[in-house]
Amino acid sequence: MLNLLSSFRKFFFAGLIILIISSPGTARAGNAAPSIVIEDAFGREISVDLPVQRIVVLNSDVLEVLRSLGAQNLVKGVYSEIVKDDAFFPEFLDRPKVGSWKNANAELIADLNPCIVIAYENNPGTELEKQLSPFGIQVIRLNFYKLGTIVKEVTTLGRIIGREQQAQVLAAWYREKLDDIRKRLGPVKEKPLVYVESYSDFHTAGPGSGGHDMCVYAGGKNLADVFKVPYSEVTSEWVISKQPEVIFKTTAWGNGFERKDGAFFNTVRNKIISRPSWNLIKAVKKGRVHVLDSGIWTGPRAVIGVAYMTKYIYPDLFFDLDPELIHKEYLESFQGIPWKGVYVSGVFEGARP
C-alpha cells in the first residue's frame, strides 16, 4: 500500500511539473526576448526587442551617428539618396536601397527583414508603420538634426544597439563643444539680428528647424523667430526691411568633403549680395554674408556649423576658436575618415594640412 502511494505521488508531481512547464504564460516568460523602453522623437515610450542586429536606415543623419558608434555592420539597407554622398559614405554604397528618405518602399524594406527601421520624426509619414507592422518590423523615430536633443538621441541609439559606452563618448564630445560656446556667450547682452536662409531662396529657418537652433546656439537673434512654422517663405523686401547684421545661407548637397577651394560657396554668396537692393542691408554692406555646406548644417555635424557661425557673428570674442580643428577632430575620431574639403565661403577657405 505504501509503495502504491509512493508511486502515485511521484506520478502526480511529475505531471504537475510538466503542466507548469507547458503552460502558455510560463513559456512566454521563459522565452521572451529582452527588451528596453526608449523615448522617441515624438516623446512616446516604445519597447524595443533586443538584440537589434539588422537595421534599415532612412537618412544620412542616422547613418552618420551609427558610424560614429562603430555600428556599420548592422546597416542592411539605406535610403536611395546616399548616392549623392558617395565620397562621404563609400562603405554603404553597396547596401540595398529602399527608396527615398521621404517616401521609403515598405516592400523593399520587408524583403531585408530588419529588426528596426530608423527614420526622421515626420518623414516618411506614419503610413510606414502601418505597412511594416504586419511583418513585425518596428519603425523608430529619431532626428539627430536638432542640437537640443542630439545628446539624448545619441544615448538612446547607443542603448538600442548595445553600444552605450561609445554613445557616452560621443555625447560627452557634443556637450563639451556646446557648453564651451554657451559659457563664453554668457556675458553677451545684445545679440545681432541674423537672417538664416535654407536651401531654397527666400525660405528662412524658423522655430522648430535645425537652422534656427544653430542660430540660437551661435548667439544670434533669428529674424524668423516670430514665425510659428519651421520653414517660411519670405520676400526680399521683408529681409531688407529687417536689416539683418549677419546673413547665413546653406547649400543643398554642397559636397564640401570633395571640394578643394571655396569657389562654389563664393559663387552662391555673390548671387546673394547681388540681389536687387540688398546692397542696402547692413550685413551686405559690412561683408557679413556667409555660405555653409549642407554637411555642417544641422545633423550630427551641426555643432561644427555652430562653431563657424559663432566665429562669424563674434569674431573678437571667439578669436581663438578654430572650427576646422573641431571638424578635423570629429571626422578622424568618430567617423574614421581623414579631414579634408572646404565647407564655407570666406576666410576659412583651404584645408588644414
KOLFI-560783 format. One record per residue (C-alpha): residue in one letter; x, y, z negated. Coordinates in steps of 0.02 Angstrom, whole numbers, plus 50000, padded with zeros to 5 digits. Each point is the difference from the previous one (the first is absolute). Example, Ala and Ser with C-alpha at 12.3 -4.5 7.8 and 13.67 -1.06 7.14 Angstrom:
<rs>
a506154977549610/s500695017250033/
</rs>
This chain:
<rs>
m500005000050000/l501425011749956/n500894995950164/l498405003750096/l499795016749910/s501825004550034/s499814996250184/f498425010550009/r500905014849922/k501434998750124/f498774999250145/f499015014849933/f501505011549976/a500764994950167/g498375004650085/l499915016449904/i501745004850057/i499564996150182/l498435010449984/i500955014949929/i501364999250133/s498754998750142/s498845013949940/p499905014550125/g500445013649875/t501564991049938/a500594996450177/r499865018150050/a500895005949843/g501404987550024/n500275003450184/a499605018650008/a501345010350085/p500785013749892/s499375017450039/i500275018149952/v498845014949996/i500605015550093/e499255017050035/d499875004750183/a500005017150085/f498135001749965/g500294997449814/r499144983050005/e500624985449897/i500374985250113/s500544982449956/v501414993450111/d500454981550004/l501854995949984/p501214996350073/v499825011350151/q501104992350133/r499235006150163/i499575018350035/v499315009150151/v500545018249998/l498935013250087/n501115015549990/s501805005849992/d499895006749822/v499614982949927/l501324992050109/e501325012249941/v499634997049816/l500024981150026/r501745001750077/s500545010749852/l499474985749886/g500924987150107/a498414991150052/q500224999650189/n499744981250006/l498225001649934/v499445010250151/k499124988550124/g499105012850107/v500145018750036/y499075014750076/s500195002550187/e500725017749990/i501624993149926/v500725000050177/k500115019049986/d501174997849851/d501074986350075/a501665007649947/f499465001649818/f499144983049984/p500964988650119/e499834984449893/f498095000650007/l499775002250187/d499814981450032/r498614998049870/p498254997250072/k499035016050033/v498235001149932/g499385016350074/s500025018249952/w500225006649824/k498305008250021/n499104985750085/a500814983249962/n499414983950083/a499244988549868/e500144984550110/l501865002550028/i500245002749813/a499024984249956/d501064989850121/l501545004449896/n499174993749839/p500725013449884/c499715000449813/i499665018650009/v499895014550122/i500655016949942/a499215015650077/y499735018449967/e498585005649889/n498895005250145/n500744991750154/p499454988150068/g498225001849936/t499244988449870/e499264989350139/l501684991149996/e499624992949827/k498344993150063/q500844991950150/l501414991949901/s499034994849845/p499334983750079/f501804994750027/g500475003249819/i501185014050053/q500095014949882/v500275018050056/i501015010549879/r499885018950019/l501595009449956/n500595016450078/f501845003649963/y499835017350080/k499435010149849/l501395005749884/g498845000449851/t499654981350011/i501514992650087/v500884994749838/k498434991149940/e499724991550168/v501814994250013/t499844992249828/t498354991850049/l500754992650159/g501474993449899/r498794990649887/i499044993050148/i501514992650086/g500994995249844/r501355013250019/e499695010449845/q501845003749967/q500325006650175/a498425010549989/q500575007649835/v501655005350078/l499145008250148/a498695008449890/a501365006849886/w500895007450152/y498425009150054/r499705006649825/e501795006249984/k499965009950164/l498285007649972/d500315004049817/d501615009250043/i499095011250124/r498525002649882/k501115005349854/r500985012450104/l498395007750066/g499345001949822/p500495018449976/v499315005250171/k498465011049979/e499675006950175/k499864986250130/p500145005150182/l498554997350120/v500314985250115/y499114994750159/v500124981250025/e499574994050175/s499754981550031/y500334990550162/s498695008850106/d500115018750032/f498985010449878/h499514985049894/t500545004149824/a500284988449851/g498825003849856/p499624992149831/g499964981150008/s501334999150135/g501794994649979/g500605016350078/h499095010249869/d500784989749861/m501725002850074/c499725018850008/v499475000549817/y501454989149941/a501195011450097/g499355015149907/g498975007950138/k498245007249995/n499094991550143/l498895011650102/a498814985550028/d499694996649816/v498345009150019/f499324986350113/k499064984949935/v500594987350129/p501764993150030/y500155005950180/s499185015650070/e500175008250168/v500395018549984/t500205014350122/s501575009450044/e499175015849938/w499684992149830/v501834995549977/i500555017450053/s498795008249880/k500654989649854/q501805005350031/p500914984349940/e501775002549939/v500574982650053/i499344988550138/f500234981250011/k499544989250148/t500164981150016/t500184990050160/a499134983750042/w501214985650032/g501485011649996/n501214985249990/g501285010549907/f500954983949960/e500554999250182/r500385018450030/k501765006950013/d499555018549992/g498565011549955/a499545005050179/f498304991649993/f499515008149836/n500655017050055/t498934998850158/v498464997049892/r500525014549888/n500225011750147/k498244995950062/i499305004749830/i500885016749984/s499525004150181/r498134998749966/p499095016250042/s500205013049862/w500914987849884/n501465012050002/l498935010249878/i500054986249868/k501235002249855/a500684982350018/v500375002550184/k500795017049973/k501194992849871/g500384984050095/r499164989049870/v499164987750119/h500544981949979/v499604983850089/l500114983249911/d500054982550074/s498524988649965/g501184987649916/i500235011749852/w498255007050006/t498894991349871/g500264981449978/p501384991649899/r501275013150057/a498925014849953/v501145003749854/i501375003450128/g498865011650096/v499615008949837/a501865002549969/y500175008350171/m498455010749972/t500565005349827/k501695005450066/y499185009750141/i498775008749882/y501275003749862/p501735000550082/d500785009549855/l499254989749859/f500424983550086/f501665005050079/d500804983949937/l498594988250051/d500554988450141/p498504992050087/e501134990550119/l500894991749855/i498334994849924/h499484993150168/k501634990550021/e499824992449827/y498234994250037/l500394992250169/e501564991049945/s499464994749825/f498184995250031/q499784997450186/g501674991650028/i500355010050158/p501325013150040/w499575018449985/k499975008850166/g498935011750103/v499315017649989/y498335003649916/v499755018749995/s500265015850100/g501245013049948/v501424999649876/f500004981449968/e500424995050179/g501284986350019/a500264983949905/r501114998549849/p501574989750042/
</rs>
